[in-house]
């Protein structure tokens, strides 16, 4: 039995930074994101029936380090739900630069959740898949529904992501550094919570920002969406930089992109910058402006345009006779 799924990364408009419960990957606040239609992850899960360990191949390389441990722990959750002890071989092609702050774990664990659930015979709703993906990587929660989505804070049952109404939007990804960052998000998040004096204010202000963002999305107010997006990103990075020892993800080239985007707005081209936990910058704009924005940012780094991405979905289910090529994540 082999199941293959595809998922795309998402970029948070209102950031997730901080867990209320690390074991269950419950966020301290809600968050809002936009899925991308670039950088897909395609993952196949094959049940081997063998005892011992699972196997994991990423981009053609056999993985036997901490990444394999994360995959095995995730598959243990799926096996518990399915009442199975079958081991699996996982083969993943992840086109997102790994560990560069471009949500590689989001698309990775969303694709794994969809493929593994199908391979082990689980019939899960999109909401249940979102909860499951959350256990692998918090941001993977939002890659299940695709589009513009909100990830709810709360207990295990209440914390999932779902699509919300929003105006048409596009993003321009400026990849300044596609290598892995020196300090991973999990360690940086832990250090921020433990040592940054700004963290409590981050939690209270972000809770308000989520409500404001959802209202702006429902109203189709692109300007307000953009203003909230850029402000929230800078607040998150300020909170992280307040950790001890300090953690700085944005570098001089990142700041130069933020400055270039501000200059665009002054010249009448409406765009807003954001950045996850890494140096790379993503620029939010209207779909009709994305080519102009991309052209204006050429030279700052590798520039890739993106529309709004689809939900995670099953591509093939070999052994069951299914080929749900266009199906969204309903299994």
C-alpha positions in Angstrom: 0.0 0.0 0.0 1.5 3.3 -1.1 -0.1 6.7 -0.7 1.3 9.9 -2.2 0.2 13.4 -1.3 1.3 17.0 -2.1 1.2 20.1 0.1 2.5 23.6 -0.2 4.0 26.0 2.4 2.2 28.9 3.9 3.4 32.3 4.9 1.8 33.8 8.1 0.1 37.1 7.8 -0.2 37.0 11.6 2.6 35.0 13.0 2.7 31.9 15.2 5.5 32.2 17.7 5.2 30.4 21.0 3.5 27.3 22.3 1.0 27.0 25.1 1.6 23.2 25.2 4.8 21.9 23.6 3.7 18.2 23.7 0.5 18.8 21.8 1.9 21.7 19.7 -0.8 24.1 20.9 -0.1 27.7 20.0 -0.1 30.5 22.6 -2.2 32.6 20.1 -4.1 32.1 16.9 -2.5 32.9 13.6 -3.5 33.7 10.0 -1.7 32.6 6.8 -1.8 32.5 3.1 -0.8 29.3 1.3 1.7 29.6 -1.6 1.3 27.8 -5.0 5.1 27.3 -5.3 7.6 25.1 -3.4 5.4 21.9 -3.3 6.3 18.9 -1.2 5.4 15.5 -2.6 5.5 12.6 -0.1 4.9 8.9 -0.5 4.2 6.5 2.4 4.6 2.8 1.8 3.6 0.3 4.5 6.4 -2.3 4.7 4.9 -4.5 7.4 8.4 -5.0 8.8 9.3 -4.7 12.5 12.0 -2.3 13.7 12.3 1.2 12.3 10.7 3.4 9.7 12.8 4.6 6.7 13.0 8.1 5.5 14.4 9.4 2.2 14.4 13.2 1.6 15.3 14.6 -1.8 17.1 11.4 -2.7 19.1 11.1 0.5 18.5 8.5 3.2 18.0 10.3 6.5 19.1 8.8 9.7 19.4 11.8 12.0 16.9 13.9 14.1 14.7 14.4 11.1 14.0 10.6 11.0 13.2 10.7 14.7 10.6 13.4 14.1 9.1 11.4 11.2 9.0 8.2 13.3 7.3 10.0 16.2 4.7 11.4 13.8 4.0 8.0 12.3 3.6 6.6 15.8 0.7 9.0 16.3 -0.8 7.7 13.0 -0.3 4.1 14.0 -2.0 4.7 17.3 -5.0 6.2 15.6 -5.1 3.3 13.1 -4.4 0.5 15.6 -1.5 -0.6 13.5 2.1 -1.5 14.2 3.2 -1.6 10.6 6.4 0.2 9.7 6.6 2.5 6.8 9.0 3.8 4.2 8.6 7.6 3.6 10.0 9.2 0.4 9.7 13.0 0.2 10.7 15.5 -2.4 10.7 18.9 -0.7 11.3 21.8 -3.0 11.2 24.4 -0.2 14.7 25.4 1.1 15.0 23.4 4.3 15.4 25.4 7.5 15.6 28.8 5.8 12.4 30.3 7.3 10.2 29.5 4.3 8.0 26.9 6.0 9.6 23.7 4.7 8.3 21.8 7.7 4.8 23.1 7.1 4.5 21.6 3.6 6.5 18.6 4.7 4.4 17.5 7.6 1.1 18.4 5.9 2.0 16.1 2.9 3.1 13.4 5.4 -0.2 13.7 7.3 -2.3 13.3 4.2 -0.2 10.4 2.8 0.2 8.5 6.1 -3.4 8.8 7.1 -4.5 7.3 3.7 -1.8 4.6 3.8 -2.9 3.5 7.3 -6.6 3.5 6.3 -7.7 6.5 8.3 -10.7 8.4 7.0 -10.0 11.8 8.4 -11.8 15.1 7.7 -9.7 18.2 6.7 -10.2 19.4 10.3 -8.8 16.2 11.7 -5.9 16.2 9.3 -5.1 19.7 10.4 -5.0 18.6 14.0 -2.8 15.7 13.0 -0.4 17.8 11.0 0.0 20.2 13.9 1.6 17.4 15.9 4.5 17.3 13.4 4.9 21.0 12.9 2.7 23.8 14.2 2.7 25.7 10.9 1.8 22.5 9.0 -1.7 22.9 10.5 -2.3 25.8 8.1 -1.0 24.0 5.0 -3.8 21.5 5.2 -6.7 23.8 4.2 -4.7 26.0 1.8 -5.9 29.5 0.8 -6.0 32.1 3.5 -6.6 30.3 6.8 -6.8 30.8 10.5 -5.2 28.5 13.0 -7.3 28.6 16.2 -5.7 28.5 19.6 -7.3 26.3 22.2 -7.2 22.7 23.4 -6.3 19.7 21.3 -9.8 19.5 19.7 -10.2 23.2 19.2 -6.8 23.9 17.7 -7.0 23.4 13.9 -6.9 25.6 10.8 -9.6 26.4 8.4 -10.0 28.6 5.3 -11.5 32.1 5.7 -12.9 34.5 3.2 -10.3 36.9 1.8 -9.6 39.1 -1.2 -7.4 37.9 -4.0 -3.8 38.3 -3.0 -0.3 37.3 -4.3 3.2 37.1 -2.8 6.7 37.7 -4.1 9.3 35.5 -2.3 12.8 37.1 -2.1 15.2 34.3 -1.1 18.2 36.0 0.4 19.7 32.9 1.9 18.4 29.4 1.1 20.7 27.6 3.6 19.6 26.3 7.0 19.6 28.9 9.7 22.0 28.7 12.6 19.3 28.5 15.3 16.2 26.5 14.4 12.7 27.8 15.1 12.0 25.4 17.9 15.1 26.5 19.9 14.5 30.1 19.1 10.9 29.9 20.2 11.9 28.2 23.5 14.5 30.8 24.2 12.1 33.7 23.3 9.4 32.4 25.7 12.0 31.8 28.5 14.0 35.1 28.3 12.4 37.8 26.1 10.8 40.5 28.3 8.6 41.4 25.2 7.0 37.9 24.9 4.0 38.5 27.2 3.1 41.7 25.2 3.6 39.7 22.0 0.9 37.2 23.1 -1.6 39.8 24.1 -1.1 42.0 21.0 -1.2 39.1 18.6 -4.5 37.9 20.0 -5.9 41.3 19.1 -4.2 41.3 15.7 -5.7 38.0 14.7 -9.2 39.4 15.3 -8.3 42.6 13.3 -6.9 40.5 10.5 -10.0 38.3 10.2 -12.2 41.4 10.1 -10.0 42.9 7.4 -10.1 39.7 5.3 -13.8 39.4 5.6 -14.2 43.1 4.5 -11.8 42.6 1.6 -9.6 45.4 2.9 -6.2 44.7 1.3 -4.6 47.9 2.7 -5.5 46.9 6.3 -4.4 43.3 5.7 -1.1 44.6 4.4 -0.5 47.0 7.3 -1.3 44.4 9.9 1.0 41.8 8.1 4.0 44.1 8.1 3.5 45.3 11.6 3.0 41.8 13.0 6.2 40.6 11.4 8.3 43.4 12.8 6.8 42.8 16.2 7.7 39.1 16.1 11.3 39.8 15.1 11.6 42.5 17.8 10.4 39.9 20.4 12.9 37.3 19.2 15.7 39.8 19.2 14.8 40.5 22.8 15.7 37.0 23.8 18.9 36.3 25.8 21.3 35.6 24.2 19.7 37.6 21.3 18.6 35.9 18.2 18.6 37.9 15.0 17.2 36.4 11.8 16.9 39.5 9.7 20.2 40.7 8.2 21.1 43.9 6.3 19.8 42.5 3.0 16.5 41.6 4.6 16.1 45.1 6.0 17.0 46.5 2.6 14.0 44.6 1.1 11.7 46.0 3.8 13.0 49.5 2.9 12.5 48.9 -0.8 8.9 47.8 -0.2 8.3 51.0 1.8 9.7 53.0 -1.1 7.3 51.2 -3.5 4.4 52.3 -1.4 5.6 55.9 -1.3 5.7 55.7 -5.1 2.1 54.4 -5.3 2.8 50.6 -5.7 1.0 49.1 -2.7 3.0 46.2 -1.2 3.9 45.0 2.3 6.8 43.0 3.6 6.9 40.1 6.0 9.4 37.5 7.1 9.2 34.3 9.1 12.0 33.0 11.3 14.8 33.5 8.8 16.4 36.2 6.6 14.1 35.7 3.6 11.5 38.2 2.9 8.0 37.7 1.4 6.1 40.6 -0.1 2.3 40.7 -0.1 0.6 42.5 -3.0 -2.4 42.4 -5.3 -2.3 39.8 -8.0 -2.2 42.4 -10.8 0.8 44.0 -9.2 3.0 41.0 -8.6 5.0 41.2 -11.8 5.9 44.9 -11.1 6.8 44.1 -7.5 9.0 41.2 -8.6 10.7 43.3 -11.1 11.4 46.1 -8.5 12.9 43.5 -6.2 15.1 41.8 -8.8 18.7 42.1 -7.5 17.9 41.7 -3.8 17.9 37.9 -4.1 16.2 35.1 -6.0 12.7 36.3 -6.7 9.7 33.9 -7.1 6.1 35.0 -7.7 3.3 33.1 -6.1 -0.5 33.0 -6.1 -2.7 31.6 -3.4 -2.0 27.9 -2.9 -4.3 24.9 -2.8 -5.2 22.6 0.0 -3.0 19.6 0.8 -4.4 16.6 -1.2 -3.9 13.0 -2.1 -2.3 12.4 -5.5 -2.3 8.5 -5.6 -3.5 5.7 -3.5 -1.9 2.6 -4.9 -3.3 -0.6 -3.7 -6.8 0.8 -3.2 -7.4 1.5 -6.8 -8.0 5.2 -6.2 -6.5 8.1 -8.2 -8.1 11.2 -6.6 -5.9 13.6 -8.7 -7.9 16.7 -7.9 -9.2 15.7 -4.5 -8.7 18.1 -1.6 -7.7 16.8 1.8 -10.7 14.8 2.8 -8.8 11.7 3.8 
